[in-house]
Amino acid sequence: MKLALLGYGKMGREIERVALSRGHSIGLVIDISNQNELTSENLQKLDVVIDFSTPSSAVANILACFDAGIPIVCGTTGWNKDLLRISEICKEKNQALFHSSNFSIGVNILFAVNEYLAGIMNGFPQYDVRMEETHHTQKLDAPSGTAITIAEQIISRLDRKNAWSLYGNGSHDDIAVKAIREGDINGIHDVIYESDVDYISLKHYAKSRKGFALGAVIAAEYINGKKGIYTMRNVMGL
Ligand SMILES: NC(=O)c1ccc[n+]([C@@H]2O[C@H](COP(=O)([O-])OP(=O)(O)OC[C@H]3O[C@@H](n4cnc5c(N)ncnc54)[C@H](O)[C@@H]3O)[C@@H](O)[C@H]2O)c1
């Protein structure tokens, strides 16, 4: 496949390495200094676009791909509030979008276990749940998109929770999400159920960015030639 990379930062560079190692080529790289090259004419020379840019640029980049008729894999986080609207536009225009707050295979396994565990916890009200996520200091959004996905999954399965908030608001139906920013940490997510006598921790630790990059390239291979909206659930059969 011939790919375009929108965003050539830490993830864009890692995706380039993984894509080349899997036999793909990079036909276009867009970053902040050459946004004028993001035209339908340039995009139409490519098979799939992969966007790992910024929360404020992702939506415009997705819409540009819809207009050009090119499938897009979007890993950028922090634009959740627009997801419903973008999904509707994708369906109306019969375009292709693959999105995930986290492309790591391990995190997507954690997502599946998280839903299962939250369902079990309906029978065990002595446990309260809270979350912690830790990332490097350059991360723009907090809590992470992955933490929001985990919190929303818990809310959908655990009857006694119906909201989440950063650091918690003290109410029993709220999930407190602590966001820690330190060093060069690639991503740690921890879901903690605590009772008076013990606690259970469901934790994922990303050793490097390679797992996210590999998942994004696999997503690009999957969406090539397709129409519709996809997530890692489609790829992993979860
Ligand atoms: N879904 C996942 O698995 C996953 C994993 C890691 C990071 N992320 C997300 O991916 C995004 C990028 O992460 P990163 O660590 O590479 O950040 P980064 O800051 O290293 O890179 C972002 C790049 O986007 C560029 N950019 C800014 N505006 C742009 C525009 N309009 N068009 C194109 N490029 C533009 C910046 O100049 C920068 O080079 C973040 O939102 C992050 O949260 C997602």
The ligand as a Tripos MOL2 file, in Angstrom:
@<TRIPOS>MOLECULE
LIG
   44    48     1     0     0
SMALL
NO_CHARGES

@<TRIPOS>ATOM
      1 N1         -4.5890    5.6760   19.4050 N.am      1 LIG1
      2 C1         -3.3740    5.3150   19.8580 C.2       1 LIG1
      3 O1         -3.0470    4.1200   19.9660 O.2       1 LIG1
      4 C2         -2.3900    6.3960   20.2410 C.ar      1 LIG1
      5 C3         -1.0980    6.0570   20.7090 C.ar      1 LIG1
      6 C4         -0.1990    7.1040   20.9610 C.ar      1 LIG1
      7 C5         -0.5870    8.4230   20.7590 C.ar      1 LIG1
      8 N2         -1.8590    8.6840   20.3300 N.ar      1 LIG1
      9 C6         -2.3070   10.0470   20.0260 C.3       1 LIG1
     10 O2         -1.7540   10.4090   18.7730 O.3       1 LIG1
     11 C7         -1.5750   11.8200   18.7090 C.3       1 LIG1
     12 C8         -0.1210   12.1210   18.3140 C.3       1 LIG1
     13 O3          0.7400   11.6250   19.3210 O.3       1 LIG1
     14 P1          2.3400   11.8920   19.2320 P.3       1 LIG1
     15 O4          2.8730   11.3020   20.4910 O.co2     1 LIG1
     16 O5          2.8800   11.4580   17.9260 O.co2     1 LIG1
     17 O6          2.3670   13.5060   19.3230 O.3       1 LIG1
     18 P2          3.4850   14.4760   18.7440 P.3       1 LIG1
     19 O7          3.2310   15.8000   19.3990 O.co2     1 LIG1
     20 O8          4.8380   13.8670   18.8680 O.co2     1 LIG1
     21 O9          3.1340   14.5850   17.1790 O.3       1 LIG1
     22 C9          2.0280   15.2840   16.6690 C.3       1 LIG1
     23 C10         2.4700   15.9200   15.3530 C.3       1 LIG1
     24 O10         1.3220   16.4800   14.6930 O.3       1 LIG1
     25 C11         1.7740   17.6720   14.0610 C.3       1 LIG1
     26 N3          0.6490   18.5370   13.6630 N.ar      1 LIG1
     27 C12         0.1100   19.5990   14.2990 C.ar      1 LIG1
     28 N4         -0.9070   20.1020   13.5730 N.ar      1 LIG1
     29 C13        -0.9880   19.3430   12.4540 C.ar      1 LIG1
     30 C14        -1.8580   19.3630   11.3190 C.ar      1 LIG1
     31 N5         -2.8320   20.2680   11.1880 N.pl3     1 LIG1
     32 N6         -1.6910   18.3990   10.3610 N.ar      1 LIG1
     33 C15        -0.7260   17.4710   10.4900 C.ar      1 LIG1
     34 N7          0.1330   17.4200   11.5500 N.ar      1 LIG1
     35 C16        -0.0140   18.3400   12.5070 C.ar      1 LIG1
     36 C17         2.7200   18.2870   15.0810 C.3       1 LIG1
     37 O11         3.5450   19.2740   14.5120 O.3       1 LIG1
     38 C18         3.4850   17.0440   15.5480 C.3       1 LIG1
     39 O12         4.6230   16.7930   14.7500 O.3       1 LIG1
     40 C19        -1.9970   12.3400   20.0950 C.3       1 LIG1
     41 O13        -3.3490   12.7590   20.0310 O.3       1 LIG1
     42 C20        -1.8650   11.1260   20.9940 C.3       1 LIG1
     43 O14        -2.7160   11.1710   22.1250 O.3       1 LIG1
     44 C21        -2.7470    7.6990   20.0790 C.ar      1 LIG1
@<TRIPOS>BOND
     1     1     2 1
     2     2     3 2
     3     2     4 1
     4     4     5 ar
     5     4    44 ar
     6     5     6 ar
     7     6     7 ar
     8     7     8 ar
     9     8     9 1
    10     8    44 ar
    11     9    10 1
    12     9    42 1
    13    10    11 1
    14    11    12 1
    15    11    40 1
    16    12    13 1
    17    13    14 1
    18    14    15 2
    19    14    16 1
    20    14    17 1
    21    17    18 1
    22    18    19 2
    23    18    20 1
    24    18    21 1
    25    21    22 1
    26    22    23 1
    27    23    24 1
    28    23    38 1
    29    24    25 1
    30    25    26 1
    31    25    36 1
    32    26    27 ar
    33    26    35 ar
    34    27    28 ar
    35    28    29 ar
    36    29    30 ar
    37    29    35 ar
    38    30    31 1
    39    30    32 ar
    40    32    33 ar
    41    33    34 ar
    42    34    35 ar
    43    36    37 1
    44    36    38 1
    45    38    39 1
    46    40    41 1
    47    40    42 1
    48    42    43 1
@<TRIPOS>SUBSTRUCTURE
     1 LIG1         1 GROUP 0 **** ****
